């Protein structure tokens, strides 16, 4: 592991096919190789809803092949950035940094990895992997394991599931895609509601210290609809070669934000909430670090009782050990509860969760087993803090990391640190794939950093990119901007009159859609269906929809096809069966493929004229 980027390898022994089957004295099914060298037991729960496979010593790896029919399409794997359909590729399930560029052989990716850190990433690297697969043939499987595993669909006719464990627990489901999503959502736990206040405008991300308030007022005076001000630098900043980062000690920095409590109260009186930032690590040079160290709340080194330190790029931080109940309680109450919620924050980015190294000691558990669980433990700490103040459903907090179980705690995902560009594997288009894939496995709401985040090696935002990201953000449950890792090198939403004008317009579109989004929130909580949906959820008999990942249904009544290519003034859009009307012109369109004009300010969006929300949609074009 180098700064959250991992590469895993194994000393593999050739698999022994299990070709014999018998019942043991206790009535259990025993599968064995022909020579008896490999054996496992297989137990099937009542109703055939769960299968448990246990290898007998000394084996600690299990590979399971699932037969596929001709034309079967697979989806899932958690939040995937590059491919919605899994067919033809292998997907390691291990939470990590996604990488910069995510396409080896391209300049951006190769430059990021040049120091040996794997920081360039690949198509399969993701903050939020999950061992869950859905099939167009009408079934799904989901592993209860948190172990490292691989979902290998690289060969036709087979899904190979390879797990680094001597025990595999698989839950099975049957039904059409939308029904599978409902069943999976029920398995993972109830959806939390998004706060209504967050739907009524944009959450503006600024990290300019006290000057952030002056910039906010200028945008409001220009006519922007604003629901929140997000200042991740409320804790102070640390300037590094990567860019403007934060001081990792989770409490108010008065030098950077004088009179912040009074400013928060004044904003809230006007209906504007203040949001901050937190992550599950503590910098060694911050005042909270010695307090946690004295209490024994950090993960420890293998060779001593000293805290294990992670290099986060020019500074070190301790890993708060959430396998220690006392440490988890302390962070939830003393850090998030008292220093954030009681201070006046109404939301935050709950960052990271992917970095847990495997060469440390935990209070309880094997770090190889705990690594994928870490985002879930982190989500649980945040949820517990919010619940302790009776504010579940009112506080807006969001995560990028995840694994099976995070759905029950985290109300909102964000798609991570995209590059500030249109690149195929790390640019604006990946946030659509992220929302669609994560929505299939129980995450109802997703959004992204409007404008992107990562600016390295001279890669900076263009005015066109920001406008196109406005258009996408307006049709997301939460519309939140970000200044990125190098604010001074990049255009911002208030850098020019034309960018301000665009932001004002799309913030108001987002606010106008609030009644529809409230409907989607209620629908997600009752049915498990996400707000942004893959087309096949509503059109399972239309194979054309199975691999479309660059457009989405926003609920059942809107079709959104964002422009995600530089210089494009039109794009190809697929409309499934039924009546569709172009949002901006009002012209009807028949089902099928269409080349749709898409000048700046008019992304291809279509609505159902029979929708109860049709008058609202029509008003957007006014």
C-alpha positions as a printed Julia matrix, in Angstrom:
622×3 Matrix{Float64}:
   0.0     0.0     0.0
   1.27    3.45   -0.94
  -1.04    6.28    0.12
  -4.19    4.24   -0.32
  -3.12    2.55   -3.57
  -2.85   -1.23   -3.32
  -1.59   -4.13   -5.36
  -2.34   -7.65   -4.13
  -0.71  -10.86   -5.3
  -0.9   -14.48   -4.19
   1.14  -17.66   -4.18
  -1.57  -19.7    -5.85
  -1.83  -23.46   -5.97
  -3.67  -24.99   -8.91
  -7.34  -25.4    -8.12
  -8.6   -28.92   -7.51
 -12.01  -29.43   -9.18
 -14.57  -30.93   -6.83
 -16.03  -33.79   -8.83
 -17.36  -36.09   -6.09
 -20.35  -35.54   -3.85
 -21.46  -37.43   -0.75
 -23.33  -37.01    2.52
 -21.4   -37.23    5.77
 -22.71  -38.85    8.94
 -24.32  -35.59   10.05
 -26.22  -35.17    6.8
 -24.01  -32.42    5.39
 -23.09  -32.32    1.71
 -19.37  -32.96    1.14
 -17.73  -32.1    -2.17
 -14.3   -33.56   -2.93
 -11.69  -33.75   -5.64
 -11.2   -37.08   -7.39
  -8.1   -37.87   -5.34
  -9.62  -36.64   -2.07
  -6.94  -33.96   -1.56
  -9.47  -31.1    -1.59
 -12.74  -31.23    0.31
 -15.43  -28.79    1.37
 -18.87  -28.87    2.9
 -21.86  -27.19    1.33
 -24.93  -26.1     3.28
 -28.06  -24.68    1.67
 -30.45  -22.65    3.84
 -34.18  -23.29    3.79
 -35.68  -21.87    0.64
 -32.27  -22.05   -1.06
 -31.65  -18.37   -0.24
 -28.18  -18.83    1.28
 -25.33  -21.16    0.41
 -22.37  -21.66    2.74
 -19.23  -23.36    1.39
 -16.49  -24.29    3.88
 -13.15  -25.67    2.77
 -11.44  -28.24    4.95
  -7.84  -27.6     6.09
  -5.32  -26.75    4.81
  -7.16  -24.9     2.05
  -7.81  -21.16    2.43
  -9.0   -20.18   -1.05
 -12.29  -21.05   -2.75
 -13.14  -20.55   -6.41
 -16.74  -20.87   -7.54
 -17.82  -20.9   -11.19
 -21.36  -19.78  -12.04
 -22.66  -20.8   -15.46
 -24.03  -18.04  -17.69
 -26.41  -18.34  -20.59
 -25.7   -16.92  -24.01
 -26.29  -13.19  -23.96
 -26.44  -12.9   -20.16
 -25.24   -9.51  -18.97
 -23.77   -8.98  -15.51
 -23.84   -5.81  -13.41
 -22.76   -4.94   -9.89
 -19.39   -4.98   -8.17
 -20.24   -1.95   -6.04
 -19.49    1.53   -7.33
 -17.72    0.99  -10.63
 -16.36    3.99  -12.51
 -15.42    2.59  -15.9
 -17.87   -0.18  -16.8
 -21.48   -0.78  -15.81
 -21.56   -4.24  -17.43
 -18.98   -6.6   -15.94
 -18.77   -8.98  -18.91
 -15.32   -9.49  -20.39
 -13.34   -8.23  -17.39
 -12.1    -9.11  -13.9
 -12.92   -6.92  -10.92
 -10.88   -7.25   -7.72
 -12.99   -6.37   -4.67
 -10.72   -4.29   -2.44
 -11.47   -0.74   -1.36
  -8.72    1.69   -2.37
  -7.94    5.0    -3.99
  -9.33    4.82   -7.54
  -6.29    6.49   -9.06
  -5.55    9.43  -11.33
  -6.53    8.89  -14.95
  -7.23    5.18  -14.33
  -5.95    4.17  -17.78
  -2.4     2.76  -17.86
  -0.55    3.81  -20.96
  -1.92    7.35  -20.94
   0.24   10.31  -19.85
  -1.87   11.28  -16.82
  -1.99    7.75  -15.38
   1.65    6.97  -16.1
   2.83   10.23  -14.55
   0.8     9.55  -11.41
   2.35    6.07  -11.08
   5.9     7.07  -11.99
   7.0     7.12   -8.33
   6.03    3.45   -7.88
   2.86    4.25   -5.95
   0.29    2.71   -8.39
  -1.43    6.09   -7.99
  -2.54    6.07  -11.62
  -5.09    3.33  -10.94
  -6.87    1.1   -13.42
 -10.42    0.44  -14.67
 -11.23   -1.69  -11.6
  -9.82    0.48   -8.8
 -12.62    2.02   -6.76
 -13.37    3.47   -3.34
 -16.47    1.31   -3.06
 -16.25   -2.28   -4.34
 -18.83   -4.85   -3.34
 -19.1    -8.63   -3.98
 -22.62   -8.42   -5.39
 -23.6    -9.35   -8.96
 -26.92   -9.05  -10.8
 -27.67  -10.95  -14.02
 -30.05  -10.1   -16.84
 -31.24  -13.72  -16.69
 -33.12  -12.88  -13.49
 -30.87  -13.69  -10.56
 -28.39  -12.04   -8.22
 -25.81  -13.25   -5.74
 -24.19  -11.34   -2.91
 -21.32  -12.54   -0.75
 -21.45  -11.88    2.97
 -17.63  -12.07    3.01
 -15.47   -9.0     3.57
 -12.35  -10.87    2.42
 -10.47   -9.9    -0.7
 -12.17  -11.54   -3.68
 -12.37  -11.29   -7.45
 -15.39  -11.21   -9.71
 -14.04  -12.59  -12.97
 -16.33  -12.37  -15.99
 -13.48  -12.31  -18.48
 -14.51  -15.57  -20.22
 -17.85  -16.12  -21.98
 -20.36  -18.39  -20.29
 -18.85  -18.12  -16.81
 -18.7   -15.88  -13.78
 -15.79  -16.96  -11.61
 -15.88  -15.87   -7.96
 -12.5   -16.29   -6.25
 -12.35  -15.65   -2.49
  -9.34  -15.46   -0.18
 -11.01  -17.42    2.59
 -11.81  -20.95    3.67
 -15.49  -20.02    3.96
 -17.83  -18.36    1.49
 -21.35  -17.24    2.37
 -23.55  -16.42   -0.63
 -27.06  -14.97   -0.57
 -29.19  -15.72   -3.64
 -32.01  -13.74   -5.2
 -34.4   -14.2    -8.11
 -36.45  -11.74  -10.14
 -36.42   -9.0   -12.77
 -33.69   -6.34  -12.33
 -35.89   -3.84  -10.47
 -37.12   -6.59   -8.17
 -33.54   -7.71   -7.53
 -32.62   -4.14   -6.59
 -35.56   -4.04   -4.17
 -34.51   -7.33   -2.59
 -30.9    -6.25   -2.28
 -31.94   -2.94   -0.75
 -33.98   -4.84    1.83
 -30.97   -7.06    2.58
 -28.66   -4.1     3.14
 -31.03   -2.11    5.34
 -33.49    0.81    5.1
 -32.56    3.93    3.14
 -32.08    7.17    5.03
 -33.93   10.25    3.81
 -32.03   13.18    2.4
 -32.67   16.43    4.28
 -35.3    18.52    2.53
 -33.19   21.64    2.98
 -30.45   20.11    0.77
 -32.79   19.74   -2.19
 -33.71   23.41   -2.49
 -30.56   24.68   -4.16
 -26.83   24.2    -4.45
 -24.3    23.42   -1.74
 -21.46   25.78   -2.6
 -17.99   24.44   -1.88
 -15.45   27.17   -1.03
 -12.19   26.94    0.88
 -10.98   30.51    1.01
 -11.16   31.0     4.75
 -13.16   33.99    5.9
 -13.32   35.27    2.29
 -15.65   32.36    1.52
 -18.56   34.3     3.04
 -18.04   37.32    0.8
 -17.93   35.08   -2.27
 -21.1    33.32   -1.12
 -22.95   36.62   -0.81
 -21.91   37.63   -4.31
 -23.39   34.44   -5.73
 -26.6    34.91   -3.77
 -26.84   38.51   -4.98
 -26.46   37.22   -8.55
 -29.59   35.1    -8.02
 -28.23   31.66   -7.12
 -30.42   29.24   -5.2
 -28.27   28.17   -2.25
 -29.02   25.55    0.38
 -25.6    25.27    1.99
 -22.05   26.58    2.26
 -19.44   23.81    2.44
 -16.06   24.91    3.77
 -13.88   21.85    4.17
 -11.04   24.11    5.33
 -12.91   24.99    8.54
 -10.19   22.96   10.3
  -7.33   24.87    8.65
  -5.15   24.06    5.66
  -1.85   22.34    4.94
  -0.12   23.27    1.69
   1.59   20.28    0.01
   3.01   19.5    -3.41
  -0.32   17.81   -4.22
  -2.16   21.04   -3.56
  -4.18   22.78   -0.86
  -5.03   20.1     1.67
  -6.58   20.24    5.12
  -5.19   20.21    8.63
  -6.34   16.85    9.94
  -7.52   17.78   13.41
 -11.28   17.89   13.46
 -12.22   21.13   15.16
 -12.7    24.8    14.36
  -9.63   26.76   13.27
 -10.34   30.31   14.51
  -7.39   31.81   12.67
  -8.81   30.78    9.3
 -12.48   31.33   10.18
 -12.89   34.08   12.8
 -16.32   34.34   14.44
 -17.46   31.13   12.74
 -20.18   30.23   15.3
 -21.89   33.58   14.77
 -21.59   33.3    10.99
 -23.07   29.77   11.03
 -26.03   30.97   13.1
 -26.64   33.95   10.81
 -26.61   31.75    7.72
 -28.95   29.22    9.28
 -31.42   32.0    10.13
 -31.52   32.68    6.37
 -32.1    28.99    5.53
 -28.5    28.27    4.53
 -26.67   25.45    6.31
 -22.93   25.23    7.0
 -21.03   22.03    6.21
 -17.49   20.91    7.05
 -15.15   17.97    6.65
 -13.84   15.01    8.69
 -11.97   11.76    8.14
 -11.0     8.84   10.39
  -7.34    9.8    10.87
  -5.54   12.32   13.09
  -2.42   14.2    12.04
   0.52   13.75   14.4
   1.0    17.52   14.73
  -2.59   18.24   15.79
  -3.87   18.57   19.38
  -6.28   15.61   19.12
  -3.49   13.16   18.28
  -1.83   13.05   21.74
  -5.23   12.75   23.4
  -6.15    9.7    21.32
  -2.65    8.23   21.7
  -2.78    8.56   25.49
  -6.07    6.65   25.53
  -4.69    3.88   23.3
  -7.18    4.58   20.51
  -4.84    4.11   17.52
  -3.99    0.96   15.58
  -0.47   -0.13   16.53
   2.72   -1.14   14.84
   3.54   -4.84   14.51
   6.85   -4.44   16.32
   5.79   -2.18   19.2
   2.85   -0.58   21.0
   3.49    2.72   19.24
   0.71    4.04   16.96
   0.98    2.92   13.35
   1.45    6.0    11.17
   0.26    6.33    7.58
   2.07    8.57    5.14
  -0.58   10.7     3.5
   1.86   12.63    1.36
   4.19   14.96    3.29
   2.47   14.39    6.63
   1.74   11.39    8.86
  -1.46   10.45   10.64
  -2.64    7.84   13.11
  -5.4     5.37   12.31
  -8.23    5.59   14.85
  -8.98    1.95   15.66
 -12.71    1.46   15.23
 -12.45   -2.21   16.24
 -11.97   -0.76   19.74
 -15.48    0.16   20.95
 -14.07    2.85   23.24
 -12.23    4.49   20.33
 -15.32    4.42   18.12
 -17.44    5.9    20.94
 -14.83    8.62   21.57
 -14.69    9.65   17.93
 -18.49    9.65   17.57
 -19.09   11.69   20.72
 -16.01   13.84   21.35
 -15.08   14.6    17.76
 -18.22   14.47   15.59
 -20.75   15.01   18.36
 -19.2    17.83   20.36
 -16.75   19.47   17.96
 -18.94   19.33   14.88
 -22.66   18.84   15.56
 -22.8    20.78   18.82
 -20.58   23.44   17.25
 -23.23   24.05   14.58
 -22.34   21.97   11.52
 -25.29   20.62    9.56
 -23.28   18.28    7.36
 -19.85   17.21    6.21
 -17.8    15.14    3.83
 -16.89   11.94    5.7
 -13.78   11.31    3.63
 -11.47    8.31    3.25
 -12.04    4.89    4.83
 -10.06    3.01    2.14
  -6.54    3.24    3.54
  -6.45    0.62    6.3
  -3.04   -1.07    5.88
  -2.67   -4.79    6.44
   0.67   -4.63    8.32
  -0.63   -3.26   11.61
  -2.27   -4.53   14.81
  -5.89   -3.84   15.63
  -7.7    -4.0    18.94
  -9.74   -6.85   17.5
  -9.5    -8.63   14.16
  -7.24   -9.38   11.24
  -6.54   -6.3     9.08
  -6.87   -8.42    5.92
 -10.44   -9.16    7.04
 -11.04   -5.66    8.35
  -9.77   -3.7     5.35
 -13.0    -3.92    3.35
 -15.07   -3.52    6.52
 -13.34   -0.25    7.42
 -15.63    2.04    5.37
 -18.62    0.37    7.03
 -17.18    0.97   10.5
 -16.47    4.57    9.55
 -20.03    5.04    8.28
 -21.39    3.56   11.49
 -19.41    6.05   13.6
 -20.86    8.98   11.63
 -24.39    7.62   11.75
 -24.15    6.98   15.48
 -23.01   10.54   16.15
 -25.87   12.0    14.12
 -28.41    9.71   15.78
 -27.11   10.64   19.25
 -28.31   14.2    18.61
 -31.65   13.04   17.16
 -30.74   14.46   13.77
 -30.9    11.5    11.4
 -32.45   12.76    8.18
 -31.58   16.4     8.93
 -27.77   16.31    8.72
 -26.26   15.93    5.23
 -23.11   13.82    5.34
 -21.61   11.89    2.47
 -18.93    9.27    1.81
 -16.92    7.94   -1.1
 -15.67    4.66    0.44
 -17.85    1.61    0.96
 -18.44   -2.1     1.06
 -21.35   -4.38    1.97
 -23.2    -2.81    4.9
 -22.42    0.85    4.3
 -25.9     1.24    2.79
 -27.57    0.97    6.2
 -25.63    3.92    7.6
 -24.61    6.38    4.88
 -27.38    8.56    3.39
 -25.43    9.86    0.38
 -22.47    8.8    -1.75
 -20.2    11.05   -3.7
 -18.22    9.67   -6.6
 -14.75   10.53   -5.3
 -11.9    12.51   -6.81
 -12.45   12.72  -10.56
  -9.9    14.44  -12.76
 -10.92   17.9   -13.94
 -11.53   16.76  -17.51
 -13.58   14.68  -19.95
 -11.29   11.64  -19.84
 -12.93    8.25  -20.39
 -11.91    6.55  -17.13
 -11.51    9.41  -14.65
 -13.47   12.37  -15.94
 -17.02   13.68  -15.77
 -18.6    10.6   -17.39
 -17.44    8.26  -14.64
 -19.8     9.82  -12.11
 -22.77    8.57  -14.14
 -21.46    5.01  -14.14
 -20.73    5.35  -10.42
 -24.3     6.41   -9.63
 -25.86    3.67  -11.76
 -23.68    0.84  -10.45
 -23.88    1.85   -6.79
 -27.63    2.31   -7.12
 -28.03   -1.35   -8.06
 -26.66   -2.48   -4.68
 -28.76   -0.49   -2.25
 -27.36    3.05   -2.44
 -30.25    5.32   -3.32
 -28.47    8.65   -3.67
 -25.22    9.7    -5.33
 -23.63   12.95   -6.46
 -20.23   14.32   -7.45
 -17.84   17.23   -7.08
 -19.21   19.67   -9.66
 -16.13   20.73  -11.61
 -14.11   17.66  -10.64
 -11.33   17.53   -8.05
  -7.91   16.28   -9.14
  -5.73   18.75  -11.02
  -2.2    17.47  -11.61
   0.55   17.74  -14.24
  -1.0    20.82  -15.82
  -4.46   19.28  -16.19
  -6.88   22.11  -15.34
 -10.56   22.85  -15.74
 -11.97   24.42  -18.85
 -14.99   26.69  -18.9
 -16.78   24.09  -21.0
 -16.15   21.36  -18.41
 -17.62   23.45  -15.61
 -20.73   24.24  -17.65
 -21.25   20.57  -18.52
 -20.79   19.59  -14.86
 -23.4    22.22  -13.87
 -25.82   20.48  -16.21
 -25.12   17.08  -14.69
 -25.16   18.33  -11.1
 -28.57   19.94  -11.5
 -30.07   16.52  -12.26
 -28.46   14.89   -9.23
 -30.13   14.6    -5.81
 -27.54   17.0    -4.34
 -25.85   19.74   -6.37
 -22.5    20.46   -4.68
 -19.52   22.32   -6.09
 -15.84   21.82   -5.23
 -12.82   24.07   -5.74
 -10.52   21.06   -6.23
  -7.07   20.27   -4.89
  -5.48   23.28   -6.61
  -8.02   26.1    -6.43
  -5.62   28.83   -7.51
  -4.72   26.99  -10.73
  -8.3    26.29  -11.79
 -11.4    28.14  -12.89
 -14.06   28.38  -10.2
 -17.8    28.92  -10.35
 -17.28   32.65   -9.66
 -14.22   33.16  -11.87
 -16.12   35.01  -14.62
 -19.56   36.49  -15.27
 -20.44   33.68  -17.68
 -19.57   31.02  -15.1
 -21.6    32.83  -12.45
 -24.52   33.11  -14.87
 -24.37   29.39  -15.62
 -24.18   28.48  -11.95
 -27.13   30.69  -11.1
 -29.26   29.14  -13.81
 -28.51   25.52  -12.94
 -28.79   26.04   -9.2
 -32.28   27.33   -9.84
 -33.12   24.34  -12.05
 -31.99   22.07   -9.23
 -34.14   23.98   -6.74
 -37.16   23.81   -9.06
 -36.82   20.02   -9.21
 -37.07   19.71   -5.41
 -40.69   18.43   -5.37
 -39.75   15.69   -7.84
 -36.62   14.77   -5.87
 -38.69   14.6    -2.68
 -40.88   12.1    -4.53
 -37.75   10.1    -5.47
 -36.55   10.14   -1.86
 -39.87    8.74   -0.67
 -39.84    6.16   -3.46
 -36.31    5.07   -2.58
 -37.24    4.58    1.06
 -40.32    2.52    0.2
 -39.04    0.52   -2.78
 -35.24    0.59   -2.62
 -35.01    2.02   -6.14
 -32.27    4.66   -6.53
 -32.92    8.19   -7.74
 -30.61    7.81  -10.76
 -31.44    4.54  -12.49
 -29.97    2.31  -15.14
 -32.42    2.11  -18.02
 -32.9    -1.65  -17.73
 -34.53   -1.28  -14.3
 -37.68   -0.06  -16.04
 -37.1    -1.78  -19.4
 -35.83   -5.29  -18.55
 -37.09   -6.74  -21.83
 -35.12   -4.29  -23.95
 -31.54   -5.62  -24.39
 -30.52   -2.27  -25.9
 -30.62   -0.81  -22.39
 -28.34   -3.41  -20.8
 -25.01   -1.71  -21.46
 -25.98    1.97  -21.61
 -23.95    3.76  -18.93
 -23.73    7.37  -20.13
 -27.38    8.33  -19.65
 -29.84    7.61  -16.86
 -33.43    7.65  -15.79
 -33.97   10.21  -13.06
 -36.82    8.42  -11.43
 -39.19    6.9   -13.96
 -40.21   10.16  -15.65
 -37.0    11.91  -16.75
 -34.33   10.68  -19.14
 -31.04   12.56  -18.69
 -28.17   12.22  -21.19
 -25.37   14.54  -20.01
 -22.76   15.71  -22.47
 -19.47   14.14  -21.39
 -17.24   14.72  -24.42
 -15.19   17.86  -24.96
 -16.38   20.01  -27.83
 -19.6    18.06  -28.38
 -22.65   20.03  -29.48
 -24.84   16.95  -29.99
 -24.98   13.41  -28.67
 -26.66   10.1   -29.37
 -29.49    9.24  -26.98
 -31.58    6.09  -26.6
 -35.26    6.4   -25.71
 -37.02    3.19  -24.62
 -40.63    2.27  -25.28
 -43.3     4.9   -24.68
 -43.81    8.63  -25.21
 -40.97   11.08  -24.66
 -40.84   14.85  -25.0
 -37.69   16.95  -25.31
 -37.45   19.15  -22.21
 -36.19   22.32  -23.87
 -38.14   22.33  -27.14
 -41.23   20.37  -26.12
 -40.94   18.26  -29.27
 -42.14   14.63  -29.04
 -39.69   11.83  -29.77
 -40.4     8.23  -30.68
 -38.56    5.31  -29.04
 -35.16    4.42  -30.45
 -31.81    6.08  -31.05
 -31.66    9.8   -31.78
 -28.91   12.29  -32.55
 -29.93   15.14  -30.3
 -28.59   18.71  -30.46
 -26.83   19.61  -27.2
 -25.51   23.17  -27.16
 -24.2    24.49  -23.86
 -27.17   25.06  -21.6
 -29.37   22.41  -23.25
 -28.2    18.91  -22.33
 -30.44   16.2   -23.8
 -33.23   15.69  -21.26
 -36.61   14.11  -21.99
 -39.72   13.68  -19.89
 -42.86   11.59  -19.86
 -45.76   13.82  -20.91
 -48.18   11.66  -18.87
 -46.13   12.14  -15.69
 -47.84   13.82  -12.74
 -44.77   16.1   -12.69
 -45.04   17.11  -16.36
 -46.1    20.7   -15.51
 -43.03   21.05  -13.29
 -40.76   19.73  -16.05
 -42.29   22.04  -18.62
 -41.6    24.98  -16.35
 -37.87   24.28  -16.42
 -37.66   25.41  -20.04
 -39.31   28.74  -19.34
